[in-house]
Amino acid sequence: MTKHVIKFENLTAEFHELMEEYSLPIRLPEHRVRPRHTKHLTYDNLSYSNIAMINEIYADDFRSFGYEMMLAPSPPPLKKKKSAVESDVDAEADDVTKNRGGK
């Protein structure tokens, strides 16, 4: 069973409190060390299906730790598959256009 949960957004403060509680002389560094050319992944980089999957897989964690689930943008519109008749009509229209000298 987990005794302590430290949230990332309060990592430094909560970690130091935990270390004090156990009288451990461990401190986190004051600054983050990160490579210069690190790309940042943000919410905007996630697709509808990514967000839906994260919400589904981590639903218990969101509830347990008091986080709101991510709001997913509207799903992409489904492409309507053309019927055989619609495809034939489009092909005939293309033939007519070509015969008239069109593009």
Summary of the structure (lengths in Angstrom):
residues: 103
radius of gyration: 27.4
end to end distance: 70.2
largest distance: 88.0
contacts: 141
relative contact order: 0.07
helix: 49%
strand: 0%
